[in-house]
Amino acid sequence: MSKNVTELPFENGVILKSYDTFVAVKRNDGNHEVTGKWHSKTTSRQINEFFGGKDKADKAKKISQSLLDAMGKFIEAHNNG
């Protein structure tokens, strides 16, 4: 995985953080999610790498950035607590 990328595991999967922004979730049940917000070419590449290719990333459900931020902050606090 690229630098400036963090994968935070949680009970049901892994959430991807690019720099300081949560951008994607891989769930154990296969119901993957990705931000609907465009960030940058680099972040898009990181998301594609996280999912194992652009075609797989494109199949992930697009969700709001605010929802990803809320999930990510909760997971980060839980992992650090």
Phi, psi and omega in degrees: 000150182294161173287165184067020178234137178232134173253120181253110179285149173216177187307323186252010180158216183218138175248140183259130177242122178254118188056248180247018186238130175281129188232343183199156178227128170255118181260148180300331182274002178088358178274075185282153182224150180218151178298143175274357182266134175282132179249300181191168177298320179297314179296321177299319178296319179296319178296314179301317179296318180302318182274351180088026177136154182298320181298322178287321178297322181294339180276346180291144179292132177277129179231167183291150177298323182295325177291317177298318178300316180296315179298313183298316180296321178296313181296317179299315179295320180294318180291330181268352185261000000 
